Amino acid sequence: MAQKPVLVVMAAGMGSRYGGLKQIDPVGTRGEAILDFSLFDAHQAGFDTAVIIIKEAIRKDFMDTVGKRLEKSPMEIRYAYQELDKLPEGYTVPEGRTKPWGTCHAVLCAREQIGDAPFAVINADDYYGKSAFRVIYDALSKAQDGERYDYCMVGYQLGNTVTENGSVARGICETDSNHNLTNVVERTRIEKYAGGIHFTEDGENWTDVPAETVVSMNMWGYTPSFLKEIENGFPEFLDQEAKKNPAKAEFFLPMLVGRLLKENKAAVKVLESPDKWYGVTYAADKPQVVAALRGMTEQGLYPDGLWK
């Protein structure tokens, strides 16, 4: 029997626009973080194991808050640590570099904890909704590499993922008639305005985007083959992109997925979620998230106190 899917949670990044440790910021009725709600939903969907990626600098704060609560969780919680100096043999951190190496590197740092199970990857500070975990768990339970790798992702309608408080970066998903991903186009400045939603590349010229456009919120599903692809691709990234921009170049999950699609090595099924995304890109987003989760708790979607 194939191994049960594992949930991988990326919680190592610092929220630069948010201005603090939003991975542990309380939003629930009993002080829970968004991450608590994601793990609760994941467990209801079938996930028994979660790997949480943090870094040593936030270890104590994380363990004193989220970690302590998760001791009551029915899930097996494993921890992995993303550090700048976790590099292939022969490579060193460029002088002055403080920025993490990106989401691919985060997952690579967790490869021993993931093992050879299929796995989903999420951000710690995004609320994905219950249906997303159900559809990705079901897809991963059946995933099997054939001529191409059998990957998936959960897509959201853009209108359900924007904030009133500033711009957001989103990966716009292009698909074929069978709902397979063909490309992810990164738009780093998408904003709501009176007439709808639009994006800009230069700060002057704007292009409208329909609210129903499917976007990636970094909820990916992979078979174990993806770990080998990161392992093989990371030195190439360090040799090329990191040499061009040693202080800031990052190796992102959509970059590697896009390359595998172009090489026809992977197929990525786009699973859609009707749920509204919630997140705290900006500090001003927090009251809306708190109110939404309180409302869901009052409706009975969550118990008053997730881990009892």
Beta strands, then each sheet from edge to edge (+ up, - down):
strand 1: 6-10
strand 2: 49-54
strand 3: 76-81
strand 4: 119-123
strand 5: 126-127
strand 6: 149-157
strand 7: 168-175
strand 8: 181-193
strand 9: 196-200
strand 10: 206-208
strand 11: 214-222
strand 12: 266-273
strand 13: 278-279
sheet 1: 3+ 2+ 1+ 4+ 11- 6+ 12+
sheet 2: 3+ 2+ 1+ 4+ 11- 7+ 8- 9+ 10-
sheet 3: 5+ 13-
end
